[in-house]
Structure formats: C-alpha cells, structure tokens
Amino acid sequence: MAGTVVVVGHGMAGHRFVEELRAGDRAGRWRVVVAAEEPRPAYNRVELSSYLAGRPAADLQLAAPGLLSDPLVQLRLETAVVSVDRAARTVACADGTVIGWDALVLATGSRPFVPPVPGRDLPGCFTYRTIEDLDALRAAAVPGADGVVVGGGLLGLEAAQALRSLGMRPHVVETAPHLMPAQVDAGAGRLLGRLVAGLGVRVHCGRGVAHMAPGPGGRVGEVTLTDGAVLPARVVVFAAGVRPRDELAGPAGLARGERGGFLVDERCRTADARIWAVGECAAVLGRCHGLAAPGYRMAETVARQLLGSRSAVFPGADTSAKLKLLGVDVAGFGDVHAASEGAIEFVRDDRAAGTYAKLVLGPDGRTLRGGVLAGDARGYMALRALLGRELPDAPERLLAAAE
C-alpha cells in the first residue's frame, strides 16, 4: 500500500516537489495530498507582473493537466492547515477535516512584510503577492494619478512597472541609500536610480514611510516620509520584502531559524525525521532563501529522499541573476558587495553612456569572486562563467569586450 505524503502549500516550491516525486515514483510508493490555501493551483509568481500587462492567468499556471488528473495526487484548494499533530501524524484543516500522513512537507511560503506604520490599513493600500492582489490593484488604479511603492528591491521595481502599465505615476521609497541594495552595490544602484528616474519613476532613497493619511472618501491620499516630505498617493503598494510563514512551528514543537522559518538541516529535514520544509518557509541551516531557484533545489532534494536517496542534500543557493527592470538591464553574481576577505574591486563607471560594471577579485588580483553590471548586461554570461577562476585577461579588457 502506498504511503501518504501531505504537502502544506501549493506555491512554486510545493508544486515542484509534487512534480519531482511523481516523475520519479514509477512504482506508486507515495500518494500525495496537497493542502492549498489559495483558490487556484500553483502559478508562476516570478511572471506575475505580466498578468497586469494582459497575460491570461491560465498562462501562469504551473500544474499540467496530467498532474491534476493523476489518481495518486489529490489537490485540495482553499484548504488551510491550522495545526500539525506529530504524535498522531495528522494535520488539521480550517474546514474541520483531518488528514493523516506518513511524510509531511511544509511549503507554506511567505507573506508580504507590511511596515507597522499608521495608515497601512487604509483602503487603497495593497501588497504585491497574488493574482488577487493584482486584481484589486487594477480595480483601484487611476490613470494619471500618483502611486507609492514601499520598497526599492526587485519586487518594488516590478510593482513600479505595474503602476506605470496601469497609467499611474509611480514613486519608489527605499530606506537604503540606493535601489536594489540586496542584489547590487551602491554604484549600480545609483545608476539604476538615475535611469529609472529618466523613465518617470520618482525615486526616494535613504528614507522610509512615517505614516499615511486618508484623502477624499477615506481612501489613502498621501504618504509622509521620515524626512517630512509628503507624497500624493491614490494607491500604496507594499513591496518591502517577505517573512516566512512558520506559524505551524511553535504548536507542533518544531524549531525556527533565528530570523524565522522552519529550521531544517542540509537535507531540508526538521528535527522530526518525517517532516521536511521547502521554499521560502525553510530556514536551511538557519538561512531562508527568498528566490524561486533555491526553493526548486530544496523540493528536488526532498523528493529524492522520499524516493530512496540517502545522499540527497540541498546544494546551496545561486543568487546570480540577470534582470530587466523598467527596461534597464541589471545583473549581479557572486560577491557583489566585495564582502569577502581581501576582496579587490575593479570598477568601470561610464556616466555618459549610462553603464556601470564592477569585477570583484581575490587578494591575488586575478581570481574572479563576483561582479555587477547595470545599464548593459550583455557580458553577464561570459563573466559569470569565470566565477572562481583566474581571469584570462586584464579586467579592463574583459569588461570592454563584454560591451
């Protein structure tokens, strides 16, 4: 008889786990029950902004028809798990049902972080996480009016682009001194700020939100920043990061990481040998990863274990990325902040051309440890391939050749 694995959550990582397990389980050793809190099957959140640009929601769906009709997969939509009983090996759902399990995979994801500022609950304030969030934002958008995005990272700039696509005038507020502080260094962040400002996005770095006040009809009308500046706002979008959803941990007696998330080892397994966590809710050796790719690697790691592998471990997260944000090319790989011991920076900043490039080298001045490109990222693939290796040419010639 097949064992039962319950998956709590059907986001991108949870779905990848189901795909990997079913693809490898030709003997039908496992029956999969997915408890999905959202009203629709897993979809591609990375491409969420394309939905506002007119792409049908069905195009974002990740679940193939064959998986949804698989007799060994039961997908229960709008089913929130409220507790885990480790002794009985059951989960209790908000609708009163109880599901038994032989293995449990927690894929609860994360929730948007909304700063605890006065006015955050006013009508017209939104998060940027689900299709339903975007539906609500589209309904509230007023072409020609101002909208404020709280957060100048990847998601914040996506949200700013979304407001532009809806005909609004976006402002981006970021507490760090420059945009995308987690992904690029100060030089690239400042260039990015100048370039997006030229596209009509008003950038307010080094400042936070103090409070929001209502306008006509009781909806949000203005945002006051920590330096006293007041921004008009028909809508406010919170895109200031996420927090892992780990509320099931405490009552179940499962440890959390120092910054939240279900604490798991390099096998993505909790202290309970029958419970794993994958995706944004998992604190692997204490660290959470907020990108899709690491979540996929975690899902694959756990699926292999349930299929009998004793050597499957999470290989770590590759945070390298090449992106086009608001039409501007940005890329970063390796030690973008030159934080490693003895790091040497080689910078090429061409303000006239609107490009910025940096290579981070080891103490020997030859081994590539990381890099940042902004304005022109055509050299990303070639340079990233050299990561950890000795450069074949002088840094200035490599960067010139990459343009």
DOSEVO-120971 format. One record per residue (C-alpha): chain; x, y, z. Coordinates in steps of 0.001 Angstrom, whole numbers. Example, Ala and Ser with C-alpha at 12.3 -4.5 7.8 and 13.67 -1.06 7.14 Angstrom:
% residues 2
{chaine:A, x:12300, y:-4500, z:7800}
{chaine:A, x:13670, y:-1060, z:7140}
//
This chain:
% residues 403
{chaine:A, x:0, y:0, z:0}
{chaine:A, x:1229, y:3498, z:-872}
{chaine:A, x:2318, y:5816, z:1903}
{chaine:A, x:758, y:9277, z:2149}
{chaine:A, x:2803, y:12461, z:1871}
{chaine:A, x:943, y:15636, z:2751}
{chaine:A, x:2208, y:18886, z:1215}
{chaine:A, x:1128, y:22015, z:3065}
{chaine:A, x:1015, y:24759, z:452}
{chaine:A, x:894, y:24766, z:-3328}
{chaine:A, x:3212, y:27560, z:-4329}
{chaine:A, x:6105, y:27197, z:-6718}
{chaine:A, x:8313, y:25117, z:-4416}
{chaine:A, x:5486, y:22883, z:-3212}
{chaine:A, x:4409, y:22240, z:-6770}
{chaine:A, x:7952, y:21417, z:-7896}
{chaine:A, x:8154, y:18842, z:-5093}
{chaine:A, x:4965, y:17141, z:-6298}
{chaine:A, x:6228, y:17111, z:-9892}
{chaine:A, x:9586, y:15633, z:-8927}
{chaine:A, x:8095, y:12992, z:-6643}
{chaine:A, x:5536, y:11810, z:-9171}
{chaine:A, x:8068, y:11822, z:-12027}
{chaine:A, x:10372, y:9534, z:-10077}
{chaine:A, x:7824, y:7346, z:-8311}
{chaine:A, x:7058, y:4862, z:-11078}
{chaine:A, x:6139, y:2171, z:-8585}
{chaine:A, x:3479, y:4356, z:-6958}
{chaine:A, x:5022, y:4207, z:-3498}
{chaine:A, x:3514, y:7542, z:-2462}
{chaine:A, x:53, y:9082, z:-2568}
{chaine:A, x:228, y:12877, z:-2467}
{chaine:A, x:-2319, y:15126, z:-758}
{chaine:A, x:-1779, y:18867, z:-1278}
{chaine:A, x:-3493, y:21304, z:1082}
{chaine:A, x:-3533, y:24586, z:-867}
{chaine:A, x:-4676, y:27753, z:871}
{chaine:A, x:-5196, y:29743, z:-2336}
{chaine:A, x:-8263, y:29298, z:-4560}
{chaine:A, x:-6229, y:28255, z:-7612}
{chaine:A, x:-3438, y:25768, z:-8370}
{chaine:A, x:202, y:26862, z:-8270}
{chaine:A, x:1204, y:29600, z:-10684}
{chaine:A, x:4390, y:31390, z:-11645}
{chaine:A, x:4789, y:34316, z:-9250}
{chaine:A, x:8003, y:35363, z:-10997}
{chaine:A, x:5900, y:36285, z:-14047}
{chaine:A, x:3110, y:37856, z:-12028}
{chaine:A, x:3612, y:41347, z:-13460}
{chaine:A, x:2865, y:40030, z:-16957}
{chaine:A, x:-673, y:39364, z:-15747}
{chaine:A, x:-1259, y:43107, z:-15357}
{chaine:A, x:135, y:43584, z:-18855}
{chaine:A, x:-2691, y:41421, z:-20208}
{chaine:A, x:-1385, y:37872, z:-19976}
{chaine:A, x:-4209, y:35474, z:-19003}
{chaine:A, x:-3972, y:33943, z:-15530}
{chaine:A, x:-4243, y:30491, z:-17105}
{chaine:A, x:-914, y:31075, z:-18857}
{chaine:A, x:810, y:31371, z:-15473}
{chaine:A, x:-491, y:28067, z:-14138}
{chaine:A, x:2269, y:25564, z:-13399}
{chaine:A, x:244, y:22385, z:-12960}
{chaine:A, x:-60, y:20350, z:-16142}
{chaine:A, x:-3460, y:18702, z:-16774}
{chaine:A, x:-1893, y:15267, z:-16407}
{chaine:A, x:-704, y:16052, z:-12888}
{chaine:A, x:-4072, y:17411, z:-11785}
{chaine:A, x:-5806, y:14259, z:-13044}
{chaine:A, x:-3197, y:11904, z:-11560}
{chaine:A, x:-5025, y:9366, z:-9354}
{chaine:A, x:-2149, y:9495, z:-6866}
{chaine:A, x:-2420, y:13291, z:-6438}
{chaine:A, x:-5223, y:14973, z:-4530}
{chaine:A, x:-5215, y:18784, z:-4706}
{chaine:A, x:-7445, y:20427, z:-2110}
{chaine:A, x:-7860, y:24129, z:-2912}
{chaine:A, x:-8889, y:26705, z:-276}
{chaine:A, x:-7749, y:24281, z:2416}
{chaine:A, x:-5695, y:25989, z:5101}
{chaine:A, x:-3816, y:23766, z:7551}
{chaine:A, x:-4118, y:25134, z:11082}
{chaine:A, x:-2185, y:22583, z:13138}
{chaine:A, x:187, y:19628, z:12967}
{chaine:A, x:-47, y:16662, z:15336}
{chaine:A, x:3319, y:14946, z:15166}
{chaine:A, x:2361, y:12096, z:17510}
{chaine:A, x:-768, y:11165, z:15562}
{chaine:A, x:826, y:12127, z:12216}
{chaine:A, x:-2112, y:14250, z:11159}
{chaine:A, x:-2793, y:17800, z:10055}
{chaine:A, x:-5993, y:19620, z:10943}
{chaine:A, x:-7548, y:21975, z:8386}
{chaine:A, x:-9631, y:25104, z:8885}
{chaine:A, x:-12661, y:23357, z:7380}
{chaine:A, x:-12550, y:20718, z:10129}
{chaine:A, x:-11018, y:17893, z:8122}
{chaine:A, x:-8086, y:15903, z:9442}
{chaine:A, x:-5541, y:14345, z:7064}
{chaine:A, x:-3151, y:11586, z:8058}
{chaine:A, x:406, y:11433, z:6765}
{chaine:A, x:3457, y:9220, z:6684}
{chaine:A, x:5628, y:12104, z:5490}
{chaine:A, x:4938, y:15834, z:5751}
{chaine:A, x:6383, y:18552, z:3515}
{chaine:A, x:5868, y:22125, z:4681}
{chaine:A, x:5749, y:24518, z:1727}
{chaine:A, x:3828, y:27369, z:3322}
{chaine:A, x:5855, y:30081, z:1585}
{chaine:A, x:5968, y:33605, z:2933}
{chaine:A, x:3785, y:36632, z:3498}
{chaine:A, x:4489, y:40210, z:2400}
{chaine:A, x:6104, y:42388, z:5031}
{chaine:A, x:3972, y:45453, z:5752}
{chaine:A, x:5821, y:48009, z:7904}
{chaine:A, x:3861, y:48837, z:11075}
{chaine:A, x:3194, y:52438, z:10094}
{chaine:A, x:-9, y:54361, z:10849}
{chaine:A, x:-2451, y:54228, z:7942}
{chaine:A, x:-1245, y:50933, z:6495}
{chaine:A, x:-4797, y:49536, z:6698}
{chaine:A, x:-6439, y:52354, z:4752}
{chaine:A, x:-8410, y:51432, z:1630}
{chaine:A, x:-6115, y:51791, z:-1349}
{chaine:A, x:-3165, y:50047, z:320}
{chaine:A, x:-2100, y:46756, z:-1286}
{chaine:A, x:501, y:44035, z:-1196}
{chaine:A, x:2051, y:42529, z:-4333}
{chaine:A, x:1951, y:38778, z:-3902}
{chaine:A, x:-1028, y:37056, z:-5532}
{chaine:A, x:-3230, y:37304, z:-8603}
{chaine:A, x:-5983, y:38523, z:-6287}
{chaine:A, x:-3680, y:41334, z:-5092}
{chaine:A, x:-3152, y:42434, z:-8675}
{chaine:A, x:-6867, y:42275, z:-9460}
{chaine:A, x:-7532, y:44598, z:-6525}
{chaine:A, x:-4717, y:46944, z:-7576}
{chaine:A, x:-6004, y:47126, z:-11154}
{chaine:A, x:-9504, y:47960, z:-9911}
{chaine:A, x:-8170, y:50796, z:-7743}
{chaine:A, x:-5711, y:52303, z:-10237}
{chaine:A, x:-6457, y:55760, z:-11621}
{chaine:A, x:-4514, y:56685, z:-14779}
{chaine:A, x:-2584, y:59906, z:-14301}
{chaine:A, x:-2668, y:59713, z:-10502}
{chaine:A, x:294, y:59130, z:-8205}
{chaine:A, x:1024, y:55767, z:-6643}
{chaine:A, x:3634, y:54985, z:-3991}
{chaine:A, x:5628, y:51735, z:-3830}
{chaine:A, x:7208, y:50986, z:-457}
{chaine:A, x:10407, y:49047, z:-1195}
{chaine:A, x:13073, y:49537, z:-3847}
{chaine:A, x:14227, y:45961, z:-4318}
{chaine:A, x:13330, y:43547, z:-7099}
{chaine:A, x:9662, y:43315, z:-6164}
{chaine:A, x:9361, y:47053, z:-5568}
{chaine:A, x:10642, y:47881, z:-9037}
{chaine:A, x:8288, y:45288, z:-10509}
{chaine:A, x:5439, y:46979, z:-8674}
{chaine:A, x:6544, y:50368, z:-10004}
{chaine:A, x:6475, y:48970, z:-13523}
{chaine:A, x:2985, y:47616, z:-12819}
{chaine:A, x:1786, y:51078, z:-11800}
{chaine:A, x:3295, y:52527, z:-14989}
{chaine:A, x:1491, y:49887, z:-17045}
{chaine:A, x:-1754, y:50988, z:-15380}
{chaine:A, x:-1099, y:54592, z:-16394}
{chaine:A, x:-119, y:55853, z:-12949}
{chaine:A, x:2863, y:57978, z:-11853}
{chaine:A, x:4938, y:55799, z:-9535}
{chaine:A, x:7087, y:56830, z:-6588}
{chaine:A, x:9510, y:54308, z:-5069}
{chaine:A, x:10510, y:54682, z:-1415}
{chaine:A, x:13583, y:52741, z:-223}
{chaine:A, x:15195, y:53023, z:3205}
{chaine:A, x:18631, y:52007, z:1872}
{chaine:A, x:20828, y:54648, z:191}
{chaine:A, x:20227, y:53104, z:-3248}
{chaine:A, x:17863, y:50818, z:-5143}
{chaine:A, x:18192, y:47021, z:-5038}
{chaine:A, x:20532, y:47028, z:-2015}
{chaine:A, x:20492, y:43235, z:-1662}
{chaine:A, x:21379, y:42499, z:-5293}
{chaine:A, x:23770, y:45236, z:-6442}
{chaine:A, x:26326, y:47618, z:-4976}
{chaine:A, x:25966, y:51349, z:-4429}
{chaine:A, x:27389, y:52320, z:-7831}
{chaine:A, x:24966, y:50146, z:-9800}
{chaine:A, x:22101, y:51119, z:-7507}
{chaine:A, x:22707, y:54827, z:-8056}
{chaine:A, x:22895, y:54359, z:-11834}
{chaine:A, x:19684, y:52349, z:-11757}
{chaine:A, x:18048, y:55178, z:-9820}
{chaine:A, x:19099, y:57734, z:-12425}
{chaine:A, x:17934, y:55594, z:-15318}
{chaine:A, x:14511, y:54780, z:-13907}
{chaine:A, x:14046, y:58428, z:-12896}
{chaine:A, x:14516, y:59239, z:-16568}
{chaine:A, x:11586, y:56935, z:-17272}
{chaine:A, x:9292, y:58919, z:-14988}
{chaine:A, x:9696, y:56938, z:-11758}
{chaine:A, x:10314, y:59221, z:-8788}
{chaine:A, x:12920, y:57600, z:-6538}
{chaine:A, x:13184, y:58413, z:-2814}
{chaine:A, x:16145, y:56539, z:-1302}
{chaine:A, x:17517, y:56830, z:2209}
{chaine:A, x:14036, y:57492, z:3555}
{chaine:A, x:11206, y:55428, z:4972}
{chaine:A, x:7470, y:55881, z:5409}
{chaine:A, x:6397, y:57690, z:8579}
{chaine:A, x:2629, y:57476, z:8123}
{chaine:A, x:-200, y:57565, z:5615}
{chaine:A, x:-3252, y:59800, z:5744}
{chaine:A, x:-6678, y:59439, z:4127}
{chaine:A, x:-7907, y:61557, z:1282}
{chaine:A, x:-11430, y:62057, z:-88}
{chaine:A, x:-13753, y:59182, z:705}
{chaine:A, x:-11491, y:57836, z:3431}
{chaine:A, x:-9073, y:56161, z:984}
{chaine:A, x:-5349, y:56700, z:1235}
{chaine:A, x:-4472, y:60143, z:-71}
{chaine:A, x:-907, y:60909, z:913}
{chaine:A, x:2252, y:59352, z:2304}
{chaine:A, x:4559, y:61221, z:4665}
{chaine:A, x:8194, y:60150, z:4600}
{chaine:A, x:10581, y:60087, z:7538}
{chaine:A, x:12244, y:63324, z:6349}
{chaine:A, x:8885, y:65127, z:6336}
{chaine:A, x:8305, y:65034, z:2589}
{chaine:A, x:4682, y:64383, z:1609}
{chaine:A, x:3815, y:62353, z:-1496}
{chaine:A, x:354, y:62262, z:-3060}
{chaine:A, x:-909, y:58705, z:-3333}
{chaine:A, x:-4040, y:57270, z:-4906}
{chaine:A, x:-2675, y:53792, z:-4128}
{chaine:A, x:157, y:52440, z:-1973}
{chaine:A, x:1829, y:49123, z:-2765}
{chaine:A, x:3868, y:47395, z:-56}
{chaine:A, x:6768, y:45515, z:-1663}
{chaine:A, x:9310, y:45725, z:1152}
{chaine:A, x:10212, y:42069, z:1388}
{chaine:A, x:8621, y:38942, z:2816}
{chaine:A, x:8564, y:36994, z:6051}
{chaine:A, x:8471, y:33168, z:6171}
{chaine:A, x:5145, y:31633, z:7124}
{chaine:A, x:6155, y:29420, z:10013}
{chaine:A, x:3184, y:29771, z:12348}
{chaine:A, x:2700, y:25999, z:12422}
{chaine:A, x:6132, y:25549, z:14016}
{chaine:A, x:5504, y:26561, z:17620}
{chaine:A, x:2387, y:24490, z:18365}
{chaine:A, x:3981, y:21486, z:16644}
{chaine:A, x:7188, y:21784, z:18646}
{chaine:A, x:9321, y:22461, z:15566}
{chaine:A, x:12314, y:24792, z:15842}
{chaine:A, x:12528, y:28068, z:13933}
{chaine:A, x:15552, y:29797, z:12477}
{chaine:A, x:16888, y:32910, z:14164}
{chaine:A, x:15095, y:35084, z:11598}
{chaine:A, x:12105, y:32795, z:11242}
{chaine:A, x:11314, y:29846, z:9042}
{chaine:A, x:11181, y:26144, z:9850}
{chaine:A, x:14700, y:25202, z:10910}
{chaine:A, x:15974, y:22360, z:8714}
{chaine:A, x:19305, y:20692, z:8013}
{chaine:A, x:21144, y:20344, z:4702}
{chaine:A, x:18601, y:17666, z:3732}
{chaine:A, x:15775, y:20181, z:4292}
{chaine:A, x:14593, y:17977, z:7173}
{chaine:A, x:13416, y:19198, z:10566}
{chaine:A, x:14378, y:17534, z:13842}
{chaine:A, x:11406, y:15241, z:13167}
{chaine:A, x:12724, y:12745, z:10614}
{chaine:A, x:9323, y:12576, z:8884}
{chaine:A, x:8881, y:16336, z:8363}
{chaine:A, x:10625, y:18499, z:5756}
{chaine:A, x:10322, y:22132, z:4669}
{chaine:A, x:10986, y:23650, z:1241}
{chaine:A, x:10877, y:27092, z:-327}
{chaine:A, x:10644, y:30451, z:1383}
{chaine:A, x:9410, y:28968, z:4669}
{chaine:A, x:12523, y:26789, z:5107}
{chaine:A, x:15500, y:28030, z:7127}
{chaine:A, x:18204, y:25737, z:5756}
{chaine:A, x:20924, y:25612, z:8418}
{chaine:A, x:19257, y:28754, z:9752}
{chaine:A, x:19026, y:30727, z:6498}
{chaine:A, x:15896, y:31435, z:4447}
{chaine:A, x:16092, y:31948, z:678}
{chaine:A, x:13534, y:34218, z:-966}
{chaine:A, x:14054, y:33215, z:-4593}
{chaine:A, x:12377, y:30549, z:-6714}
{chaine:A, x:15530, y:28686, z:-7782}
{chaine:A, x:16689, y:27690, z:-4276}
{chaine:A, x:13140, y:26553, z:-3496}
{chaine:A, x:13209, y:24292, z:-6540}
{chaine:A, x:16511, y:22764, z:-5426}
{chaine:A, x:15048, y:22113, z:-1971}
{chaine:A, x:11968, y:20459, z:-3494}
{chaine:A, x:14126, y:18210, z:-5665}
{chaine:A, x:16290, y:17305, z:-2666}
{chaine:A, x:13317, y:16183, z:-576}
{chaine:A, x:11693, y:14277, z:-3443}
{chaine:A, x:14881, y:12293, z:-3964}
{chaine:A, x:14979, y:11365, z:-293}
{chaine:A, x:11411, y:10074, z:-352}
{chaine:A, x:12348, y:8047, z:-3407}
{chaine:A, x:15151, y:6363, z:-1506}
{chaine:A, x:18261, y:8524, z:-1894}
{chaine:A, x:20390, y:8789, z:1220}
{chaine:A, x:22843, y:11243, z:-280}
{chaine:A, x:20477, y:13996, z:-1465}
{chaine:A, x:21353, y:17347, z:107}
{chaine:A, x:20480, y:20935, z:-712}
{chaine:A, x:23344, y:22174, z:-2924}
{chaine:A, x:23080, y:25775, z:-1759}
{chaine:A, x:21637, y:28857, z:-3391}
{chaine:A, x:22901, y:30508, z:-6540}
{chaine:A, x:21827, y:34135, z:-6165}
{chaine:A, x:23215, y:35217, z:-9549}
{chaine:A, x:20640, y:36972, z:-11668}
{chaine:A, x:20254, y:38938, z:-14890}
{chaine:A, x:17145, y:41082, z:-14991}
{chaine:A, x:15467, y:43815, z:-16966}
{chaine:A, x:13723, y:46173, z:-14574}
{chaine:A, x:11723, y:49063, z:-16013}
{chaine:A, x:13621, y:48471, z:-19243}
{chaine:A, x:17054, y:48697, z:-17573}
{chaine:A, x:19469, y:45732, z:-17669}
{chaine:A, x:20872, y:44744, z:-14265}
{chaine:A, x:22970, y:41722, z:-13312}
{chaine:A, x:24853, y:40514, z:-10283}
{chaine:A, x:26774, y:37348, z:-9430}
{chaine:A, x:28986, y:36088, z:-6628}
{chaine:A, x:30332, y:38570, z:-4078}
{chaine:A, x:28634, y:41693, z:-5438}
{chaine:A, x:29395, y:43752, z:-2321}
{chaine:A, x:33084, y:42758, z:-2115}
{chaine:A, x:32417, y:41500, z:1398}
{chaine:A, x:34833, y:38554, z:1281}
{chaine:A, x:38208, y:38880, z:2970}
{chaine:A, x:40854, y:40582, z:877}
{chaine:A, x:38453, y:41412, z:-1971}
{chaine:A, x:39657, y:43885, z:-4610}
{chaine:A, x:37208, y:45922, z:-6706}
{chaine:A, x:37704, y:46936, z:-10318}
{chaine:A, x:35059, y:49483, z:-11382}
{chaine:A, x:34187, y:50942, z:-14762}
{chaine:A, x:31571, y:53713, z:-14391}
{chaine:A, x:30629, y:55444, z:-17658}
{chaine:A, x:28042, y:58034, z:-16717}
{chaine:A, x:27846, y:59448, z:-20230}
{chaine:A, x:26931, y:56039, z:-21633}
{chaine:A, x:24738, y:55144, z:-18658}
{chaine:A, x:26627, y:51942, z:-17849}
{chaine:A, x:28333, y:50579, z:-14754}
{chaine:A, x:30447, y:47460, z:-14320}
{chaine:A, x:32387, y:46037, z:-11401}
{chaine:A, x:34500, y:42943, z:-11013}
{chaine:A, x:35376, y:41668, z:-7541}
{chaine:A, x:38706, y:39882, z:-7423}
{chaine:A, x:40528, y:37901, z:-4783}
{chaine:A, x:43649, y:39192, z:-2992}
{chaine:A, x:45782, y:37922, z:-5875}
{chaine:A, x:44028, y:40380, z:-8203}
{chaine:A, x:43302, y:37596, z:-10680}
{chaine:A, x:40624, y:35236, z:-9294}
{chaine:A, x:37073, y:36372, z:-10008}
{chaine:A, x:34814, y:36400, z:-6950}
{chaine:A, x:31846, y:38348, z:-8261}
{chaine:A, x:30567, y:41168, z:-10400}
{chaine:A, x:27854, y:43733, z:-11048}
{chaine:A, x:26576, y:45102, z:-14354}
{chaine:A, x:23996, y:47865, z:-14869}
{chaine:A, x:22786, y:49620, z:-17992}
{chaine:A, x:24418, y:46996, z:-20205}
{chaine:A, x:24487, y:43379, z:-19023}
{chaine:A, x:25440, y:41657, z:-22266}
{chaine:A, x:28637, y:40331, z:-20725}
{chaine:A, x:26872, y:38606, z:-17839}
{chaine:A, x:27013, y:35016, z:-19093}
{chaine:A, x:30656, y:35158, z:-20144}
{chaine:A, x:31792, y:36798, z:-16911}
{chaine:A, x:29686, y:34593, z:-14648}
{chaine:A, x:31254, y:31523, z:-16272}
{chaine:A, x:34628, y:32739, z:-14933}
{chaine:A, x:33454, y:32855, z:-11314}
{chaine:A, x:36034, y:31241, z:-9049}
{chaine:A, x:38607, y:31056, z:-11855}
{chaine:A, x:41642, y:33084, z:-12792}
{chaine:A, x:40828, y:35805, z:-15321}
{chaine:A, x:42149, y:35065, z:-18831}
{chaine:A, x:42819, y:38758, z:-19451}
{chaine:A, x:43091, y:42105, z:-17673}
{chaine:A, x:39792, y:43232, z:-16038}
{chaine:A, x:39537, y:46375, z:-18177}
{chaine:A, x:39884, y:44367, z:-21392}
{chaine:A, x:37330, y:41784, z:-20258}
{chaine:A, x:34783, y:44486, z:-19475}
{chaine:A, x:35460, y:46293, z:-22749}
{chaine:A, x:34994, y:43034, z:-24668}
{chaine:A, x:31732, y:42366, z:-22850}
{chaine:A, x:30147, y:45609, z:-24057}
//
